[in-house]
Amino acid sequence: MATTQVRFSAANRKEQILEVATRLFADQGFQGTTTRQIAEHSGVTEALIFRHFPAKEELYWAVIERKIRAAGPAQRMRERLARAGTDFELLSNVASEILERRATDQTLSRLLLYTALENHRLSHRFFRMYVAECYEVLAEFVQKRIAEGRFQPLDPLLAARSFLGMVIYHSWVQELFGGKRYQDFSVQQVSDTVARLWLDGMCNASEGLAGSEQQNQKRSQAQQHTR
C-alpha cells in the first residue's frame, strides 16, 4: 500500500515529525512503529529524524513529554480543587474535566497503556512524571480535609488513587474498549455519580455527604463576605 508523503517547511519539520510519530506510536505502540514508517509518513529521511532525535527511544519520550505539556493535567486539577464550592462540586468538576478531555483525545491513554504493556523502560518515567503527580495533587486535597476532621483518616494517596481510578477506568471502558456503543452515559451523570460514591465513603459518619456539603457552603459564603 502506497504511503502518502507530505512535505513540510524546514521550520516546522521537527514539530511535524513529532505529530506523525505521536499518531503512529499511539496506534501501533513503540515496538510496532519503526523510524522508517515515521519518515515515510512525514515525507523526510530517517537520517533527518535521527538528526533531531539520536535514538528512537528519545523520539518516543519527546512525544510523551509533548502530550503531557499540552494536557497539563496536574496543574489543571490543582486549579479546579482551589476554586470555591462544595467538595461534591469540586470533585465532580475534576472528573468532568478528565472525562471530557479523554473523550476528545485518547492519545495519552494509548501511549501510557502501550508503554506499560510492552514493559518499556520508559513506563516508570511516564508514571513518575504524569500519573504520580496527579495522584499527589488530589492526595494533598484529601490530607487537608482529613486534618479538618471532615474525611476519615485513611491513606490520602490510596484515597486519591481510588477516585481517579474510577474516573479513568470509566474513560477507558467507554472510549478505548467501545463501551459507549452499548451504555452511553453523559459526562455529568458519571462525574456526579463518582463524586457522590467516593464522598459517601470518605466523609466522617458524623457529617455524611450532606453535612460536608453544608459545611462547604458555609465556608464559601464566609470567604465571599471577607472579600
Rosetta silent file (secondary structure, phi, psi, omega in degrees, C-alpha in Angstrom):
SEQUENCE: MATTQVRFSAANRKEQILEVATRLFADQGFQGTTTRQIAEHSGVTEALIFRHFPAKEELYWAVIERKIRAAGPAQRMRERLARAGTDFELLSNVASEILERRATDQTLSRLLLYTALENHRLSHRFFRMYVAECYEVLAEFVQKRIAEGRFQPLDPLLAARSFLGMVIYHSWVQELFGGKRYQDFSVQQVSDTVARLWLDGMCNASEGLAGSEQQNQKRSQAQQHTR
SCORE:     score description
SCORE:     0.000 S_00000001
   1 L     0.000  127.835 -176.741    0.000    0.000    0.000 S_00000001
   2 L   -71.640  144.689  179.912    1.461    3.326   -1.065 S_00000001
   3 L  -103.102  129.486  178.492    2.155    5.896    1.629 S_00000001
   4 L   -76.956  125.097 -178.918    1.152    9.490    1.047 S_00000001
   5 L  -100.911  136.508  179.856    4.102   11.761    1.727 S_00000001
   6 L  -117.216  129.737 -178.420    3.582   15.284    2.973 S_00000001
   7 L   -93.966  132.311 -179.278    6.289   17.900    2.589 S_00000001
   8 L  -117.825  156.313  176.334    6.817   20.335    5.422 S_00000001
   9 L   -69.602  157.307 -178.071    8.842   23.547    5.685 S_00000001
  10 H   -60.078  -35.976 -177.165   12.195   23.316    7.441 S_00000001
  11 H   -65.570  -32.594 -176.023   10.929   25.464   10.321 S_00000001
  12 H  -102.581    1.830 -171.419    8.072   23.074   11.104 S_00000001
  13 H   -61.580  -45.000 -179.377    9.765   19.801   10.221 S_00000001
  14 H   -61.941  -43.271  179.879   10.667   18.732   13.762 S_00000001
  15 H   -64.209  -37.548 -179.725    7.166   19.518   15.010 S_00000001
  16 H   -72.478  -33.384  174.331    5.608   17.594   12.140 S_00000001
  17 H   -61.400  -43.250  178.388    7.845   14.599   12.814 S_00000001
  18 H   -64.299  -38.394  179.862    6.553   14.650   16.396 S_00000001
  19 H   -62.946  -46.803  179.996    2.969   14.942   15.153 S_00000001
  20 H   -67.406  -43.631 -179.923    3.318   11.912   12.885 S_00000001
  21 H   -62.257  -37.834  177.613    5.246    9.932   15.496 S_00000001
  22 H   -59.550  -47.372 -178.978    2.548   10.642   18.088 S_00000001
  23 H   -64.062  -44.652 -177.539   -0.147    9.229   15.855 S_00000001
  24 H   -70.256  -42.104  178.057    1.819    6.134   14.878 S_00000001
  25 H   -62.958  -39.611 -179.911    3.056    5.357   18.406 S_00000001
  26 H   -68.658  -31.992 -179.500   -0.494    5.758   19.756 S_00000001
  27 H   -83.873  -34.148 -169.923   -1.891    3.467   17.044 S_00000001
  28 H  -122.331   -9.282 -177.852    0.864    0.830   16.948 S_00000001
  29 L    83.552  175.674 -179.304    2.939    1.164   20.121 S_00000001
  30 L   -69.389  -49.124 -177.970    6.694    1.568   20.493 S_00000001
  31 L   -67.089  -33.963 -175.560    7.621   -1.885   19.199 S_00000001
  32 L   -82.694   -4.491 -178.653    5.133   -1.768   16.336 S_00000001
  33 L  -113.867  131.382  178.520    6.347    1.555   14.958 S_00000001
  34 L  -108.503  156.714  176.747    9.606    1.972   13.068 S_00000001
  35 H   -66.521  -26.101  176.356   11.526    5.141   12.324 S_00000001
  36 H   -64.944  -42.597  177.686   11.245    4.209    8.653 S_00000001
  37 H   -62.085  -43.677 -179.633    7.454    4.368    8.907 S_00000001
  38 H   -62.200  -41.471  178.985    7.647    7.721   10.666 S_00000001
  39 H   -63.354  -44.512 -178.901    9.988    9.023    7.960 S_00000001
  40 H   -62.259  -45.394 -178.985    7.715    7.803    5.171 S_00000001
  41 H   -71.607  -23.600  179.489    4.578    9.346    6.683 S_00000001
  42 H   -89.784  -14.897 -178.072    6.442   12.588    7.414 S_00000001
  43 L    74.500   30.855  178.942    7.982   12.838    3.955 S_00000001
  44 L  -129.606  177.937  176.985   11.536   13.007    5.332 S_00000001
  45 L   -93.215  158.495  174.752   14.511   10.678    5.558 S_00000001
  46 H   -61.698  -34.183 -179.859   15.394    8.556    8.575 S_00000001
  47 H   -59.557  -38.305  179.534   18.689   10.446    8.705 S_00000001
  48 H   -68.133  -39.088  177.596   16.797   13.672    9.330 S_00000001
  49 H   -59.772  -46.196 -178.211   14.796   12.059   12.135 S_00000001
  50 H   -71.710  -17.472  174.186   17.981   10.895   13.831 S_00000001
  51 H   -70.006  -36.737  178.024   19.454   14.354   13.424 S_00000001
  52 H   -84.327  -37.112 -176.371   16.675   15.689   15.652 S_00000001
  53 L  -131.910  101.760 -173.688   16.317   12.573   17.834 S_00000001
  54 L   -57.258  -22.436  179.765   19.503   10.437   18.130 S_00000001
  55 L  -142.123  154.352  178.373   17.525    7.329   19.127 S_00000001
  56 H   -58.056  -37.700  179.722   14.007    6.015   18.654 S_00000001
  57 H   -62.333  -37.713  178.370   13.599    5.993   22.435 S_00000001
  58 H   -68.010  -36.671  176.165   14.363    9.725   22.581 S_00000001
  59 H   -64.828  -42.069 -179.558   11.748   10.397   19.916 S_00000001
  60 H   -61.776  -44.986 -179.924    9.209    8.335   21.879 S_00000001
  61 H   -68.049  -34.978  176.803    9.888   10.262   25.077 S_00000001
  62 H   -62.055  -37.591  176.749    9.697   13.585   23.199 S_00000001
  63 H   -62.665  -46.461 -179.012    6.236   12.528   22.019 S_00000001
  64 H   -63.370  -47.589 -179.866    5.150   11.744   25.590 S_00000001
  65 H   -59.996  -39.444 -179.965    6.543   14.992   27.014 S_00000001
  66 H   -63.020  -42.457  178.856    4.813   16.986   24.293 S_00000001
  67 H   -69.025  -39.041  179.755    1.438   15.431   25.111 S_00000001
  68 H   -64.321  -44.293  179.651    1.915   15.899   28.861 S_00000001
  69 H   -61.659  -40.212 -178.734    2.794   19.585   28.424 S_00000001
  70 H   -67.829  -38.039 -177.988   -0.254   20.128   26.230 S_00000001
  71 H   -77.793  -40.401 -178.675   -2.601   18.398   28.683 S_00000001
  72 L    50.704   45.907 -170.615   -1.161   19.902   31.890 S_00000001
  73 H   -62.303  -42.394 -176.245   -3.334   17.517   33.962 S_00000001
  74 H   -66.931  -43.736  179.970   -1.832   18.087   37.404 S_00000001
  75 H   -65.657  -40.293  179.031   -1.929   21.891   37.183 S_00000001
  76 H   -64.026  -39.717  178.572   -5.484   21.856   35.866 S_00000001
  77 H   -65.895  -43.102  179.280   -6.560   19.617   38.722 S_00000001
  78 H   -59.738  -41.728 -179.780   -4.856   21.844   41.294 S_00000001
  79 H   -66.223  -39.691  179.781   -6.642   24.896   39.905 S_00000001
  80 H   -67.666  -39.303 -179.243  -10.038   23.190   39.980 S_00000001
  81 H   -71.759  -19.337 -179.239   -9.609   21.997   43.560 S_00000001
  82 L   -86.738   -7.071 -178.318   -8.647   25.515   44.661 S_00000001
  83 L   -75.770  163.771  176.278  -11.911   27.037   43.457 S_00000001
  84 L   -74.182  148.603  178.945  -14.844   27.899   45.707 S_00000001
  85 L   144.507  170.402  177.523  -17.564   25.274   46.038 S_00000001
  86 L   -74.934  163.199  176.667  -18.592   22.167   47.921 S_00000001
  87 H   -59.564  -37.808  178.327  -16.393   19.074   47.861 S_00000001
  88 H   -60.845  -45.719 -179.953  -19.038   17.423   45.706 S_00000001
  89 H   -64.962  -43.009 -178.497  -18.896   20.266   43.174 S_00000001
  90 H   -62.885  -47.850 -176.737  -15.101   20.366   43.137 S_00000001
  91 H   -71.600  -35.736  175.885  -14.664   16.621   42.637 S_00000001
  92 H   -63.567  -39.335  178.139  -17.457   16.375   40.090 S_00000001
  93 H   -67.508  -38.120  176.314  -15.767   19.167   38.109 S_00000001
  94 H   -60.795  -47.032 -179.810  -12.389   17.388   38.309 S_00000001
  95 H   -62.856  -42.660 -179.363  -13.989   14.204   36.981 S_00000001
  96 H   -61.233  -43.614 -178.926  -15.830   16.077   34.223 S_00000001
  97 H   -62.297  -42.708  179.475  -12.668   17.783   33.009 S_00000001
  98 H   -63.887  -47.109 -176.959  -10.785   14.463   32.830 S_00000001
  99 H   -65.874  -41.079  179.882  -13.621   12.659   31.041 S_00000001
 100 H   -66.186  -42.189  179.773  -14.210   15.442   28.526 S_00000001
 101 H   -64.530  -42.530 -177.719  -10.518   15.734   27.700 S_00000001
 102 H   -73.246  -29.511  176.433  -10.107   11.986   27.256 S_00000001
 103 H   -66.951  -31.336  179.764  -13.257   11.695   25.159 S_00000001
 104 H   -78.863  -37.817 -175.602  -11.741   14.256   22.785 S_00000001
 105 L  -148.253  111.096  179.145   -8.237   12.744   22.673 S_00000001
 106 L   -96.562   11.669 -175.705   -7.247    9.283   23.927 S_00000001
 107 H   -57.048  -48.689 -177.056   -3.675    9.595   22.631 S_00000001
 108 H   -64.544  -37.648  177.125   -2.041    9.939   26.033 S_00000001
 109 H   -63.260  -43.657 -179.359   -4.023    6.999   27.419 S_00000001
 110 H   -65.152  -41.188  178.028   -2.991    4.817   24.499 S_00000001
 111 H   -62.697  -41.989  179.663    0.667    5.814   24.867 S_00000001
 112 H   -63.176  -45.048 -178.836    0.546    5.023   28.587 S_00000001
 113 H   -67.039  -43.525  177.546   -1.036    1.610   28.044 S_00000001
 114 H   -60.912  -42.422 -179.032    1.344    0.653   25.237 S_00000001
 115 H   -61.463  -42.614 -179.367    4.304    1.728   27.350 S_00000001
 116 H   -70.848  -44.285 -176.491    3.154   -0.399   30.284 S_00000001
 117 H   -68.680  -32.789  179.015    2.148   -3.470   28.246 S_00000001
 118 L   -81.992   -0.729 -179.856    5.377   -3.518   26.273 S_00000001
 119 L    55.252   36.892 -178.886    7.265   -3.337   29.576 S_00000001
 120 L   -71.916  143.260 -175.838    9.205   -0.470   28.123 S_00000001
 121 L   -69.023  -10.420  175.753   11.734    1.054   30.493 S_00000001
 122 L   -81.423   -7.909 -176.239   10.164    4.445   29.958 S_00000001
 123 H   -62.542  -39.121  178.983    6.969    3.278   31.691 S_00000001
 124 H   -67.472  -38.064  177.942    8.324    4.120   35.165 S_00000001
 125 H   -66.162  -40.640  177.790    9.419    7.547   33.937 S_00000001
 126 H   -60.047  -48.682 -179.421    5.995    8.071   32.374 S_00000001
 127 H   -61.187  -45.358 -175.460    4.264    7.153   35.628 S_00000001
 128 H   -64.370  -39.264 -174.064    6.523    9.362   37.726 S_00000001
 129 H   -89.052  -21.288 -174.117    6.135   12.467   35.551 S_00000001
 130 H  -117.931  -59.113 -173.916    2.477   12.166   34.572 S_00000001
 131 H   -72.752  -50.569 -174.462    0.370    9.790   36.646 S_00000001
 132 H   -59.751  -36.789 -178.085    2.007   10.127   40.069 S_00000001
 133 H   -64.648  -37.282  177.740    1.804   13.920   40.034 S_00000001
 134 H   -65.999  -42.464  176.975   -1.973   13.818   39.553 S_00000001
 135 H   -59.331  -42.764 -175.969   -2.331   11.400   42.460 S_00000001
 136 H   -66.807  -37.230  178.400   -0.219   13.650   44.661 S_00000001
 137 H   -62.531  -47.603  179.506   -2.269   16.770   43.872 S_00000001
 138 H   -68.178  -34.673  178.331   -5.509   15.047   44.860 S_00000001
 139 H   -62.730  -35.944  176.478   -3.830   13.455   47.896 S_00000001
 140 H   -62.036  -41.366  177.741   -2.937   16.953   49.156 S_00000001
 141 H   -63.025  -44.842  179.396   -6.609   17.897   48.952 S_00000001
 142 H   -62.560  -45.388 -179.685   -7.600   14.730   50.833 S_00000001
 143 H   -59.314  -38.953  178.745   -4.974   15.305   53.524 S_00000001
 144 H   -63.528  -43.461  179.682   -6.295   18.816   54.107 S_00000001
 145 H   -67.332  -35.663  176.288   -9.840   17.519   54.569 S_00000001
 146 H   -63.159  -43.929 -179.861   -8.594   14.814   56.960 S_00000001
 147 H   -63.273  -30.546  178.383   -6.805   17.463   59.018 S_00000001
 148 L   -80.834   -5.367  179.153  -10.064   19.438   59.176 S_00000001
 149 L    81.202   12.930 -176.774  -11.826   16.347   60.517 S_00000001
 150 L   -95.975  -25.431  175.359  -14.190   16.081   57.571 S_00000001
 151 E  -109.014  153.500  175.973  -12.713   13.000   55.902 S_00000001
 152 L   -65.124  148.370 -177.101  -11.936    9.689   57.525 S_00000001
 153 L   -77.112   67.308  177.619   -8.243    9.250   58.442 S_00000001
 154 L   -99.733  167.877  178.820   -7.399    6.989   55.521 S_00000001
 155 L   -62.780  117.736 -176.309   -4.222    6.965   53.453 S_00000001
 156 H   -59.570  -38.288 -177.775   -4.567   10.125   51.279 S_00000001
 157 H   -69.468  -41.083  177.039   -2.680    8.651   48.337 S_00000001
 158 H   -65.550  -38.414  177.830   -4.768    5.479   48.278 S_00000001
 159 H   -63.297  -42.616  178.378   -7.924    7.571   48.544 S_00000001
 160 H   -63.197  -42.032  178.533   -6.762    9.716   45.619 S_00000001
 161 H   -62.288  -37.698 -178.128   -5.993    6.623   43.566 S_00000001
 162 H   -65.970  -40.588  179.990   -9.455    5.212   44.252 S_00000001
 163 H   -67.314  -52.695 -178.644  -11.186    8.364   42.990 S_00000001
 164 H   -65.775  -30.156  177.536   -9.053    8.789   39.873 S_00000001
 165 H   -61.656  -42.295  178.147   -9.189    5.051   39.276 S_00000001
 166 H   -62.973  -43.664 -177.188  -12.973    5.168   38.952 S_00000001
 167 H   -66.342  -50.204 -175.144  -12.815    8.113   36.574 S_00000001
 168 H   -68.834  -38.386  179.415  -10.022    6.815   34.357 S_00000001
 169 H   -64.610  -40.183  176.914  -11.326    3.248   34.184 S_00000001
 170 H   -60.093  -42.668  178.864  -14.716    4.524   33.062 S_00000001
 171 H   -60.241  -44.050  179.441  -12.971    6.570   30.373 S_00000001
 172 H   -62.684  -44.812 -179.361  -11.049    3.521   29.151 S_00000001
 173 H   -60.726  -45.554 -176.700  -14.176    1.359   29.069 S_00000001
 174 H   -72.854  -45.474 -170.434  -16.156    3.945   27.142 S_00000001
 175 H   -93.741  -37.843 -176.935  -13.525    5.314   24.771 S_00000001
 176 H   -93.730  -37.816 -175.549  -10.952    2.539   24.271 S_00000001
 177 L   -95.737    1.383  175.738  -12.991   -0.627   24.792 S_00000001
 178 L    80.504   17.464 -177.144  -16.109    0.571   22.939 S_00000001
 179 H   -61.916  -30.426 -176.478  -18.392    0.642   25.974 S_00000001
 180 H   -69.247  -13.452  175.357  -20.258    3.739   24.850 S_00000001
 181 H   -70.489  -23.047 -175.691  -21.728    1.771   21.934 S_00000001
 182 L  -113.111  -33.470  179.918  -23.749   -0.223   24.444 S_00000001
 183 L  -139.824   94.874 -175.923  -24.047    2.013   27.513 S_00000001
 184 L  -100.601  110.221  178.972  -23.659    5.694   26.778 S_00000001
 185 L  -104.946  149.611  176.018  -23.727    7.871   29.911 S_00000001
 186 L   -73.170  152.576  178.730  -23.435   11.644   29.985 S_00000001
 187 H   -59.546  -40.541 -179.032  -20.233   13.104   31.385 S_00000001
 188 H   -65.775  -40.271  178.600  -22.204   14.961   34.062 S_00000001
 189 H   -62.175  -45.550  179.739  -24.023   11.817   35.172 S_00000001
 190 H   -65.595  -45.754 -177.751  -20.785    9.872   35.525 S_00000001
 191 H   -61.475  -44.726  179.372  -18.952   12.736   37.242 S_00000001
 192 H   -65.377  -41.164 -178.408  -21.724   13.302   39.787 S_00000001
 193 H   -65.404  -45.987  179.882  -22.075    9.583   40.500 S_00000001
 194 H   -62.374  -46.263 -179.600  -18.347    9.027   41.023 S_00000001
 195 H   -61.448  -42.108 -178.911  -18.030   12.092   43.272 S_00000001
 196 H   -68.013  -44.126  178.983  -21.044   11.054   45.365 S_00000001
 197 H   -60.676  -45.268 -177.334  -19.929    7.434   45.735 S_00000001
 198 H   -66.777  -44.125 -179.782  -16.423    8.446   46.720 S_00000001
 199 H   -67.304  -34.245  176.091  -17.531   11.118   49.181 S_00000001
 200 H   -58.976  -33.115  179.226  -20.040    8.737   50.770 S_00000001
 201 H   -84.941  -25.652 -174.316  -17.086    6.519   51.635 S_00000001
 202 H   -92.981  -33.253 -175.557  -14.692    9.286   52.652 S_00000001
 203 E   -67.470  145.458  176.082  -16.823   11.645   54.750 S_00000001
 204 L   -61.849  145.821 -178.038  -16.928   11.089   58.507 S_00000001
 205 L   -58.420  -32.059 -178.438  -20.071    9.346   59.703 S_00000001
 206 L   -68.994  -23.621 -179.177  -20.928   12.374   61.863 S_00000001
 207 L  -101.473  -53.037 -173.754  -21.055   14.581   58.788 S_00000001
 208 H    70.681  175.889 -177.697  -22.008   12.427   55.847 S_00000001
 209 H   -66.332  -43.029 -178.044  -22.121   13.851   52.338 S_00000001
 210 H   -62.434  -43.143  178.928  -24.985   16.264   53.079 S_00000001
 211 H   -64.407  -39.594  178.806  -23.213   17.624   56.138 S_00000001
 212 H   -62.891  -40.858  179.338  -19.979   18.003   54.232 S_00000001
 213 H   -65.691  -40.174  179.199  -21.748   19.982   51.516 S_00000001
 214 H   -63.820  -42.246  178.566  -23.390   22.268   54.087 S_00000001
 215 H   -62.509  -40.112  178.370  -20.037   22.932   55.737 S_00000001
 216 H   -64.888  -40.498 -179.901  -18.517   23.747   52.382 S_00000001
 217 H   -63.977  -42.727  178.097  -21.338   26.125   51.535 S_00000001
 218 H   -62.031  -41.553 -179.685  -20.919   27.968   54.845 S_00000001
 219 H   -65.024  -41.952  179.577  -17.172   28.237   54.258 S_00000001
 220 H   -63.225  -41.950  179.388  -17.706   29.574   50.718 S_00000001
 221 H   -63.931  -40.307  179.596  -20.190   32.171   51.970 S_00000001
 222 H   -64.359  -40.034  179.452  -17.779   33.239   54.715 S_00000001
 223 H   -64.397  -38.074 -179.083  -14.981   33.633   52.177 S_00000001
 224 H   -67.975  -36.878 -179.067  -17.173   35.784   49.961 S_00000001
 225 H   -69.015  -28.902 -177.528  -18.126   38.073   52.870 S_00000001
 226 H   -83.919   -8.372 -178.321  -14.480   38.636   53.778 S_00000001
 227 L   -79.390    0.000    0.000  -13.513   39.718   50.267 S_00000001
